[in-house]
Amino acid sequence: QVQLVESGGGLVQTGGTLRLSCAASRNGFVLDTAAWYRQVPGKQRELVASITPAGDTNYGDFVKGRFRISRNRAQTAVYLQLDRLEPEDSARYYCKAPRWDLWGQGVQVTVSS
C-alpha cells in the first residue's frame, strides 16, 4: 500500500525557515495534484497550499507570500518552503494527494517566540 512520507519539520525561532518534503513510499509514484494542510489540536485542518500538474498554485489567506509550494519535474515529490515563520504557524503539517485519497502522517512545525 502506497503511503505519503513527509520530512523537514522541526523547531525554529520566529522569522526562521523550514523546508518540508513529501513523497510516496513507492518509487516513481506520481502524486498528480498535491497539497499541504496544517492542523493544531482542537481546530480544523486547513489548506496551506496546493499545486496542480500544470503548476497552478493556491495558498491559504494566512500565507501572505511567506510560503511557497513546489514539486519536482517528475511530480513524485512536493515541497513546502516556509519563510518568515511566526508562532501562529506552529502546527502539524500534512501532505495530501487528493487524486489517490492519500494523506501523510504529518510533521510537526514549532515556532518559538
N, CA and C atoms as a LAMMPS dump frame, in Angstrom:
ITEM: TIMESTEP
0
ITEM: NUMBER OF ATOMS
339
ITEM: BOX BOUNDS ff ff ff
-5.0000000000000000e+02 5.0000000000000000e+02
-5.0000000000000000e+02 5.0000000000000000e+02
-5.0000000000000000e+02 5.0000000000000000e+02
ITEM: ATOMS id mol type element x y z
1 1 1 N 0.846 -1.192 0
2 1 2 C 0 0 0
3 1 3 C 0.881 1.242 0
4 2 1 N 0.596 2.166 -0.889
5 2 2 C 1.399 3.374 -1.001
6 2 3 C 1.072 4.32 0.152
7 3 1 N 2.115 4.919 0.689
8 3 2 C 1.944 5.915 1.745
9 3 3 C 2.693 7.178 1.35
10 4 1 N 2.254 8.302 1.901
11 4 2 C 2.977 9.554 1.736
12 4 3 C 3.862 9.753 2.956
13 5 1 N 5.085 10.163 2.703
14 5 2 C 6.056 10.337 3.776
15 5 3 C 6.564 11.769 3.751
16 6 1 N 6.359 12.48 4.851
17 6 2 C 6.825 13.856 4.965
18 6 3 C 8.118 13.908 5.78
19 7 1 N 8.857 14.964 5.564
20 7 2 C 10.066 15.211 6.352
21 7 3 C 10.321 16.709 6.383
22 8 1 N 11.198 17.128 7.286
23 8 2 C 11.641 18.512 7.3
24 8 3 C 11.071 19.374 8.412
25 9 1 N 10.197 18.837 9.227
26 9 2 C 9.652 19.631 10.319
27 9 3 C 10.704 19.865 11.393
28 10 1 N 10.347 20.688 12.364
29 10 2 C 11.277 20.944 13.458
30 10 3 C 10.907 22.171 14.252
31 11 1 N 11.859 22.602 15.064
32 11 2 C 11.689 23.773 15.927
33 11 3 C 12.556 24.901 15.409
34 12 1 N 11.938 26.063 15.18
35 12 2 C 12.685 27.23 14.733
36 12 3 C 12.224 28.44 15.525
37 13 1 N 13.009 29.49 15.459
38 13 2 C 12.622 30.743 16.092
39 13 3 C 11.776 31.582 15.139
40 14 1 N 11.087 32.547 15.688
41 14 2 C 10.299 33.47 14.874
42 14 3 C 11.186 34.087 13.795
43 15 1 N 10.642 34.106 12.57
44 15 2 C 11.407 34.611 11.434
45 15 3 C 12.239 33.562 10.743
46 16 1 N 12.259 32.361 11.288
47 16 2 C 13.081 31.293 10.73
48 16 3 C 12.467 30.639 9.514
49 17 1 N 13.179 29.641 9.02
50 17 2 C 12.837 28.972 7.767
51 17 3 C 12.873 27.459 7.935
52 18 1 N 11.948 26.801 7.27
53 18 2 C 11.953 25.341 7.169
54 18 3 C 11.539 24.954 5.755
55 19 1 N 11.943 23.783 5.35
56 19 2 C 11.506 23.239 4.066
57 19 3 C 10.977 21.842 4.298
58 20 1 N 9.71 21.666 3.986
59 20 2 C 9.061 20.368 4.134
60 20 3 C 9.085 19.625 2.809
61 21 1 N 9.213 18.326 2.896
62 21 2 C 9.221 17.477 1.705
63 21 3 C 8.2 16.36 1.867
64 22 1 N 7.682 15.91 0.753
65 22 2 C 6.697 14.821 0.761
66 22 3 C 6.875 13.993 -0.505
67 23 1 N 6.905 12.693 -0.327
68 23 2 C 6.969 11.791 -1.467
69 23 3 C 6.274 10.494 -1.088
70 24 1 N 5.909 9.728 -2.089
71 24 2 C 5.262 8.448 -1.83
72 24 3 C 6.295 7.402 -1.44
73 25 1 N 5.839 6.386 -0.735
74 25 2 C 6.727 5.312 -0.296
75 25 3 C 7.138 4.417 -1.459
76 26 1 N 6.418 4.484 -2.568
77 26 2 C 6.763 3.703 -3.75
78 26 3 C 7.509 4.598 -4.733
79 27 1 N 8.686 4.18 -5.119
80 27 2 C 9.487 4.965 -6.059
81 27 3 C 8.74 5.188 -7.362
82 28 1 N 8.789 6.441 -7.836
83 28 2 C 8.196 6.743 -9.123
84 28 3 C 6.702 6.998 -9.095
85 29 1 N 6.117 6.973 -7.919
86 29 2 C 4.669 7.188 -7.811
87 29 3 C 4.363 8.655 -8.081
88 30 1 N 3.519 8.915 -9.059
89 30 2 C 3.181 10.293 -9.43
90 30 3 C 2.042 10.793 -8.547
91 31 1 N 2.285 11.921 -7.909
92 31 2 C 1.304 12.438 -6.957
93 31 3 C 0.107 13.092 -7.644
94 32 1 N 0.293 13.612 -8.867
95 32 2 C -0.748 14.427 -9.517
96 32 3 C -0.898 15.7 -8.694
97 33 1 N -2.092 16.227 -8.522
98 33 2 C -2.26 17.389 -7.647
99 33 3 C -1.816 17.025 -6.228
100 34 1 N -1.102 17.933 -5.6
101 34 2 C -0.629 17.7 -4.235
102 34 3 C -0.905 18.936 -3.398
103 35 1 N -1.054 18.724 -2.116
104 35 2 C -1.396 19.84 -1.237
105 35 3 C -0.761 19.64 0.132
106 36 1 N -0.587 20.748 0.808
107 36 2 C -0.164 20.755 2.213
108 36 3 C -1.293 21.351 3.047
109 37 1 N -1.579 20.683 4.144
110 37 2 C -2.542 21.165 5.123
111 37 3 C -1.836 21.281 6.464
112 38 1 N -2.472 21.976 7.393
113 38 2 C -1.923 22.017 8.737
114 38 3 C -3.069 21.958 9.751
115 39 1 N -2.732 21.517 10.929
116 39 2 C -3.745 21.378 11.968
117 39 3 C -3.119 21.56 13.339
118 40 1 N -3.815 22.295 14.183
119 40 2 C -3.439 22.402 15.584
120 40 3 C -4.522 21.708 16.388
121 41 1 N -4.186 21.188 17.544
122 41 2 C -5.183 20.467 18.354
123 41 3 C -6.409 21.332 18.624
124 42 1 N -7.588 20.733 18.42
125 42 2 C -8.823 21.434 18.693
126 42 3 C -9.345 22.281 17.564
127 43 1 N -8.595 22.344 16.457
128 43 2 C -9.028 23.138 15.31
129 43 3 C -9.114 22.267 14.073
130 44 1 N -9.855 22.761 13.084
131 44 2 C -9.982 22.018 11.825
132 44 3 C -8.682 22.088 11.035
133 45 1 N -8.467 21.066 10.266
134 45 2 C -7.329 21.063 9.35
135 45 3 C -7.597 22.112 8.263
136 46 1 N -6.575 22.904 7.931
137 46 2 C -6.755 23.957 6.941
138 46 3 C -5.729 23.836 5.821
139 47 1 N -6.158 24.27 4.652
140 47 2 C -5.284 24.225 3.487
141 47 3 C -4.192 25.283 3.612
142 48 1 N -2.959 24.841 3.396
143 48 2 C -1.835 25.774 3.348
144 48 3 C -1.538 26.15 1.9
145 49 1 N -1.391 25.12 1.062
146 49 2 C -1.068 25.36 -0.341
147 49 3 C -1.348 24.11 -1.149
148 50 1 N -1.601 24.31 -2.433
149 50 2 C -1.786 23.184 -3.335
150 50 3 C -1.138 23.508 -4.672
151 51 1 N -0.829 22.456 -5.428
152 51 2 C -0.223 22.624 -6.743
153 51 3 C -0.766 21.561 -7.67
154 52 1 N -1.133 21.975 -8.879
155 52 2 C -1.681 21.043 -9.856
156 52 3 C -0.571 20.522 -10.756
157 53 1 N -0.855 19.508 -11.563
158 53 2 C 0.151 19.023 -12.509
159 53 3 C 0.615 20.115 -13.481
160 54 1 N -0.252 21.071 -13.765
161 54 2 C 0.116 22.169 -14.662
162 54 3 C 0.958 23.224 -13.961
163 55 1 N 1.092 23.091 -12.639
164 55 2 C 1.888 24.059 -11.894
165 55 3 C 1.091 25.198 -11.287
166 56 1 N -0.218 25.14 -11.416
167 56 2 C -1.051 26.182 -10.797
168 56 3 C -1.039 25.994 -9.285
169 57 1 N -0.884 27.092 -8.574
170 57 2 C -0.793 27.021 -7.12
171 57 3 C -1.909 27.814 -6.451
172 58 1 N -2.216 27.422 -5.26
173 58 2 C -3.229 28.094 -4.459
174 58 3 C -2.742 28.096 -3.017
175 59 1 N -2.956 29.225 -2.315
176 59 2 C -2.467 29.36 -0.955
177 59 3 C -3.572 29.825 -0.018
178 60 1 N -3.475 29.411 1.238
179 60 2 C -4.367 29.938 2.249
180 60 3 C -4.118 31.422 2.459
181 61 1 N -5.151 32.144 2.849
182 61 2 C -5.033 33.597 3.016
183 61 3 C -3.951 33.975 4.026
184 62 1 N -3.728 33.126 5.005
185 62 2 C -2.78 33.452 6.066
186 62 3 C -1.33 33.365 5.589
187 63 1 N -1.101 32.787 4.43
188 63 2 C 0.27 32.601 3.955
189 63 3 C 0.929 33.953 3.657
190 64 1 N 0.207 34.845 2.997
191 64 2 C 0.681 36.215 2.759
192 64 3 C 2.083 36.248 2.151
193 65 1 N 2.325 35.381 1.184
194 65 2 C 3.577 35.392 0.459
195 65 3 C 4.763 34.803 1.197
196 66 1 N 4.554 34.205 2.342
197 66 2 C 5.681 33.696 3.13
198 66 3 C 6.06 32.266 2.766
199 67 1 N 5.144 31.507 2.205
200 67 2 C 5.39 30.103 1.896
201 67 3 C 5.351 29.895 0.385
202 68 1 N 6.016 28.835 -0.064
203 68 2 C 5.975 28.51 -1.484
204 68 3 C 5.939 27.008 -1.669
205 69 1 N 4.965 26.558 -2.448
206 69 2 C 4.85 25.136 -2.765
207 69 3 C 5.515 24.889 -4.099
208 70 1 N 6.168 23.772 -4.217
209 70 2 C 6.809 23.399 -5.478
210 70 3 C 6.851 21.876 -5.571
211 71 1 N 7.263 21.381 -6.727
212 71 2 C 7.352 19.939 -6.898
213 71 3 C 8.506 19.63 -7.835
214 72 1 N 8.936 18.399 -7.852
215 72 2 C 9.983 18.028 -8.794
216 72 3 C 9.369 17.8 -10.172
217 73 1 N 10.222 17.713 -11.164
218 73 2 C 9.731 17.614 -12.549
219 73 3 C 8.932 16.333 -12.771
220 74 1 N 9.32 15.294 -12.101
221 74 2 C 8.626 14.006 -12.267
222 74 3 C 7.299 13.954 -11.52
223 75 1 N 7.019 14.984 -10.748
224 75 2 C 5.785 15.063 -9.951
225 75 3 C 5.682 13.917 -8.953
226 76 1 N 6.819 13.466 -8.483
227 76 2 C 6.812 12.407 -7.474
228 76 3 C 7.087 12.948 -6.082
229 77 1 N 7.381 14.23 -5.979
230 77 2 C 7.649 14.839 -4.686
231 77 3 C 7.098 16.262 -4.686
232 78 1 N 6.686 16.701 -3.536
233 78 2 C 6.193 18.07 -3.383
234 78 3 C 6.879 18.674 -2.161
235 79 1 N 7.124 19.965 -2.249
236 79 2 C 7.869 20.654 -1.206
237 79 3 C 7.078 21.874 -0.724
238 80 1 N 7.361 22.271 0.492
239 80 2 C 6.768 23.49 1.024
240 80 3 C 7.868 24.28 1.722
241 81 1 N 8.205 25.413 1.128
242 81 2 C 9.2 26.311 1.709
243 81 3 C 8.474 27.253 2.656
244 82 1 N 8.889 27.244 3.898
245 82 2 C 8.274 28.083 4.925
246 82 3 C 9.268 29.153 5.346
247 83 1 N 8.98 30.389 5.006
248 83 2 C 9.847 31.517 5.37
249 83 3 C 9.114 32.445 6.321
250 84 1 N 9.89 33.231 7.034
251 84 2 C 9.321 34.229 7.967
252 84 3 C 8.264 33.593 8.865
253 85 1 N 8.63 32.49 9.469
254 85 2 C 7.692 31.758 10.311
255 85 3 C 7.343 32.544 11.567
256 86 1 N 6.112 32.364 11.974
257 86 2 C 5.579 33.035 13.161
258 86 3 C 5.066 31.971 14.131
259 87 1 N 4.983 32.296 15.408
260 87 2 C 4.466 31.305 16.363
261 87 3 C 3.1 30.749 15.964
262 88 1 N 2.288 31.572 15.29
263 88 2 C 0.955 31.117 14.865
264 88 3 C 1.016 30.039 13.793
265 89 1 N 2.183 29.85 13.195
266 89 2 C 2.352 28.803 12.194
267 89 3 C 2.642 27.442 12.816
268 90 1 N 2.82 27.407 14.11
269 90 2 C 3.069 26.132 14.784
270 90 3 C 1.872 25.215 14.597
271 91 1 N 2.124 24.034 14.065
272 91 2 C 1.054 23.082 13.751
273 91 3 C 1.69 21.802 13.239
274 92 1 N 0.839 20.819 13.048
275 92 2 C 1.301 19.618 12.36
276 92 3 C 0.931 19.803 10.89
277 93 1 N 1.893 19.625 10.015
278 93 2 C 1.713 19.839 8.587
279 93 3 C 1.602 18.49 7.888
280 94 1 N 0.566 18.394 7.059
281 94 2 C 0.251 17.144 6.38
282 94 3 C 0.318 17.321 4.861
283 95 1 N 0.817 16.314 4.207
284 95 2 C 0.822 16.261 2.757
285 95 3 C -0.387 15.443 2.297
286 96 1 N -0.992 15.865 1.189
287 96 2 C -2.134 15.135 0.648
288 96 3 C -2.027 15.016 -0.859
289 97 1 N -2.397 13.839 -1.362
290 97 2 C -2.516 13.614 -2.8
291 97 3 C -3.98 13.286 -3.057
292 98 1 N -4.792 14.284 -3.379
293 98 2 C -6.235 14.086 -3.45
294 98 3 C -6.692 13.04 -4.464
295 99 1 N -5.971 12.953 -5.577
296 99 2 C -6.408 12.01 -6.603
297 99 3 C -6.419 10.579 -6.064
298 100 1 N -5.463 10.287 -5.169
299 100 2 C -5.331 8.939 -4.633
300 100 3 C -5.913 8.832 -3.228
301 101 1 N -6.467 9.938 -2.737
302 101 2 C -7.026 9.97 -1.379
303 101 3 C -5.968 9.524 -0.361
304 102 1 N -4.778 10.064 -0.525
305 102 2 C -3.673 9.711 0.357
306 102 3 C -3.301 10.901 1.247
307 103 1 N -3.059 10.601 2.507
308 103 2 C -2.545 11.587 3.466
309 103 3 C -1.254 11.043 4.066
310 104 1 N -0.352 11.941 4.382
311 104 2 C 0.824 11.545 5.13
312 104 3 C 0.527 11.567 6.613
313 105 1 N 1.526 11.15 7.398
314 105 2 C 1.379 11.121 8.85
315 105 3 C 1.567 12.504 9.461
316 106 1 N 2.17 13.388 8.715
317 106 2 C 2.367 14.748 9.201
318 106 3 C 3.728 14.942 9.859
319 107 1 N 4.179 16.194 9.85
320 107 2 C 5.395 16.578 10.551
321 107 3 C 5.083 17.798 11.405
322 108 1 N 5.72 17.851 12.545
323 108 2 C 5.457 18.947 13.468
324 108 3 C 6.36 20.128 13.147
325 109 1 N 5.74 21.299 13.084
326 109 2 C 6.473 22.558 12.948
327 109 3 C 6.158 23.387 14.188
328 110 1 N 7.208 23.76 14.889
329 110 2 C 7.041 24.572 16.089
330 110 3 C 7.89 25.824 15.955
331 111 1 N 7.257 26.967 16.152
332 111 2 C 7.953 28.246 16.023
333 111 3 C 7.942 28.922 17.382
334 112 1 N 9.103 29.148 17.919
335 112 2 C 9.212 29.769 19.226
336 112 3 C 9.283 31.286 19.096
337 113 1 N 8.746 31.969 20.102
338 113 2 C 8.733 33.441 20.063
339 113 3 C 9.989 34.016 20.703
